[in-house]
Amino acid sequence: MARSFTNLFFKAAKKFGKLQRAAMRMAVPKTAKKSGAPKRKAAKPAAAASASRSATAPSLGVGRWEASRQFSDGQGRRLTFARYTPAAAPRSGMPLVVMLHGCRQTSLSFARGSRMNQWADAGGFMVLYPQQSMTRQVQRCWRWFQPDDAHGGAEADLIAALIRAECARHALDPERIYIAGLSAGAGMAALVALRHPRLIAAVAMHSGPVAGDAHSATGGIGTMRRGALKPLLPLLEKVADPAVFRLGMPAMILQGQLDPTVAPRNARQLFEQFRAVNDLPPESVPVERVLGLGTDKSYRRVDMLRGSRTVLRLCEITLVEHAWSGGDASVRYHARSGPDASALIWRFFQGQRRVARGQAE
């Protein structure tokens, strides 16, 4: 069933994307051509060519990258992960950002493509990259589409256990723990945040499915294609800790408008779900802006505020398909076009802390 799910997943992506890509190509700004005959480039010596390739290779930052770490919880469940610590990190009190890759990705490819480590260097936070096991899911998809305690729920709880262990080991700031993901990773990030609201201060979901709708591999394909057809709040209640409706969960949703794999309707439904989670009344007026108009970085931003603080943000990215916006396009499932998603996510996270709603007000 897992192999059937992922095969359909990627076949559907190719089929649904052709018309959308053709329709929007004309909108991409074109660079002016230089006049005159092109000049021939002198051949580089082998050493210089090698140095050039090294210089353009995707960077993992200037801090400490620790790959293939192993974690085991109290029930003997194991999880591979990578850890990134910025070079100028303080001894304790750092924030933590947890990054969950999509299908057919690894912790290494996600770190390189998203370039979140460079923002960790600038912002002074640690990054964890849990990696799905191929023995659990052959294409490394996090099982958001099976949110029960034996499958996706167990994976969410294992990730939460890893976070708690790393926070204790490195004396990280318990009020500033954030989680983000792409595609299947976005679905799992939502599940971790909803099941463990006392642990997570905010969640970011890039190209993710509506929460709680799918309960099987086949159901997951349907959710990705057309979003949910059922009332949205009861779907949340089935997969969330009830405390999340009291504590709230600040959320950022990013969605490429040319995505052939996860229909953009999912993002709008996620927005409504987290509007309910954060107890934002229907009559609240969102603040809308269009940024980067006329460029390949353009996107529409919709914010919901509590007082002066943004607690819910939707970014609808004009010219991005099923990929991490503004990433390293040399790494699969990352797009050059669109705003830098890692920058947008970190800036949103900086305004959030895990405190009780009454205390925050």
C-alpha positions, 0 to 999 in steps of 0.5 A: 500500500505504501509503494502504491501511495507514493507511485500515485502521488508522483504520477498525479503530480506530473499529470496535474502540473502540465497545464498549470506550468504552461499557463503561467510561463508567460508571467515569469520575468525575462532577463534581457539578452546581451547584444553582440557575439558571445565570448568564448571562455578560456578552459579552466585548469583541472584544479580551478574547475574543482575549486569552482565546483566546491564553491558552488556546492550547496552549503551546510553552514559554518557551524557544526553539522552532525549527520546520522545521529541515532535516538531511541525512546523509552519504548525502543523506537529508533529515529535517525536525525542530523543536528546543526549547531551554529558556530557562535552558539551560546552555551545554553538557552538557544531556540530550536527549529525542527525541520521535517523533510518530504517524500524522497528526501533525506535530512541532508538534502533538506538541509542543503536545499532549504538552507535553514542552517545559514539562518541558524548561523545568523539567528543563533538557533539549533536545527534538528533534521529527523529522517524517516526510515525506509523500513517504515515507509519505502519512499521516506514519507512521514505517515501523516495520512495514517494519524493513528497511534500505531503509525503517524501518531507514533511517529509524531510522538517519537519526534516529540520525544527526540525534541525533549531529549535534545532540549534537556541535553543542550539546555535549549530554551523551552519557550522557543521550540518550533517545527516546520516541514515540506509536503509530507513533512508539513503534514507531520509537523502539523501532527506533532504540533497538534498532539504536543501543544505544550512543547511546540511554540509555533508550526510552519507548513510548506505545501502541506495537506489539510490536517486530520482528513486522511486516515489511509494511503488512498485517503491521503491521495484524495486529500492532496488532490482536492482538500477536505470535503468534511467540516474542518473543525471535527477533523482537527478534534480527532487528531489533536490534544484538546489542550491545543484549543486552550493554549493556541498554536501560532501557524504559518502556511506556505503554498505554491499556486502552481503546485500539481501535487498538493492542491492550493485549497489545502492551504486555505483549509489549513488557514481556517483550521488554525484560525479555529485552533487560535480562537480567532473569531470569524468576524476578525478581519485579515490583513492582506498584502501582495509582496514582490509584485512583478517579480518571480518572488511575488506572493500574497500574504494574509495575516491574522493578528491578536493585538499587535502580534501575528498568530496566523499567516498564509503565504500564497506564492505565485510562481512556485510548484511543489517545492521549497520556495526560494531554496537551492534549485540544484537540490530536488524539491527546492525552487529558485523562484519565490521568496526565501521560505526559510527566512520567512519562517524564521522571522515568523518564529521569532515573534512566538513563544510557548506561554499560556494564552492567559499569561501572554495576554 
